[in-house]
């Protein structure tokens, strides 16, 4: 691991302006201001690990919390090493709509793009 890799890991997740705006919009629809976007890595998928994004009101011991334009993004301590330097964006085109994750820690992914290793 190079110095630049270590810096990326220490920076944690990066949420684009478009993703922050979409999360903020979804939270407004929920009508709750006590929720954060939790990003986690779980075993599963064809490549071994799968991303999970969901709203969470919990605060777990060891959580890494960052804020982007008023949106709290939370990562549990077990997932944080897998997500250091990962950037989350929101794409809304005629071909595709949804959140995308560009993760420099992923060495490979499956064809469906749902999991990584």
C-alpha positions in Angstrom: 0.0 0.0 0.0 1.5 3.3 -1.0 1.2 6.6 0.8 -1.5 7.8 -1.6 -3.4 4.6 -1.0 -3.2 5.1 2.8 -4.5 8.7 2.3 -7.5 7.4 0.2 -8.4 4.9 3.0 -8.2 7.6 5.7 -10.4 9.9 3.6 -13.3 7.5 3.7 -16.3 7.6 1.4 -16.8 10.6 -1.0 -20.4 11.5 -1.9 -20.9 13.5 -5.1 -23.1 16.6 -5.1 -25.7 14.8 -7.3 -25.7 11.8 -4.8 -26.1 14.2 -1.8 -29.0 16.0 -3.5 -30.7 12.7 -4.2 -30.3 11.4 -0.7 -31.5 14.7 0.7 -34.6 14.5 -1.6 -35.3 10.9 -0.5 -34.9 11.9 3.2 -37.4 14.8 2.7 -39.9 12.3 1.2 -39.4 10.1 4.3 -40.2 13.2 6.5 -37.4 12.4 8.9 -34.3 14.3 9.8 -32.8 11.7 12.2 -31.7 9.3 9.4 -28.3 8.9 7.9 -27.2 7.1 4.7 -25.5 3.9 5.9 -23.0 2.3 3.4 -21.9 -1.2 4.2 -20.1 -4.1 2.7 -21.6 -7.6 3.3 -20.6 -11.1 2.1 -22.5 -12.1 -0.9 -22.9 -11.7 -4.6 -21.0 -13.6 -7.3 -17.7 -11.8 -6.5 -17.7 -12.3 -2.8 -18.8 -8.9 -1.4 -21.8 -6.7 -1.9 -22.6 -3.1 -1.2 -25.6 -2.1 0.9 -27.0 1.5 1.0 -29.9 2.2 3.3 -31.2 4.8 5.7 -30.4 4.1 9.3 -31.3 5.8 12.6 -28.8 3.8 14.6 -25.4 4.8 15.8 -23.0 1.8 16.2 -19.8 1.7 18.1 -16.9 2.5 15.8 -19.0 4.1 13.1 -17.2 6.4 10.7 -19.4 9.5 10.0 -18.9 12.1 7.3 -21.3 14.9 6.3 -21.8 16.1 2.7 -24.1 19.1 2.2 -26.2 18.3 5.2 -26.3 14.5 4.5 -24.7 12.2 7.1 -23.0 9.2 5.6 -22.2 6.4 8.1 -20.0 3.4 7.6 -19.5 0.6 10.2 -16.0 -0.1 11.4 -15.8 -3.5 9.6 -16.8 -2.0 6.2 -14.7 1.1 6.4 -11.4 -0.5 5.2 -13.2 -1.8 2.1 -14.7 1.6 1.3 -11.8 4.0 1.9 -11.6 6.4 -1.1 -14.8 5.0 -2.7 -17.0 7.6 -4.4 -20.7 7.4 -4.6 -22.6 9.2 -7.4 -26.2 9.3 -8.6 -26.8 8.9 -12.3 -30.1 9.8 -13.9 -30.0 9.2 -17.7 -32.3 7.6 -20.2 -30.2 4.5 -20.0 -29.7 4.2 -16.2 -30.9 5.6 -13.0 -29.4 4.9 -9.6 -26.4 5.2 -7.2 -23.0 4.1 -8.5 -20.0 3.3 -6.5 -16.5 3.7 -7.8 -14.3 1.8 -5.3 -10.5 1.9 -5.7 -10.2 -1.1 -3.3 -12.2 -3.4 -5.6 -9.9 -5.7 -7.5 -12.7 -7.1 -9.6 -16.5 -7.2 -10.0 -19.1 -9.3 -11.5 -20.8 -8.6 -14.8 -24.0 -7.3 -13.2 -21.9 -4.8 -11.2 -23.7 -5.8 -7.9 -20.7 -7.3 -6.1 -16.9 -7.0 -6.0 -13.8 -8.5 -4.5 
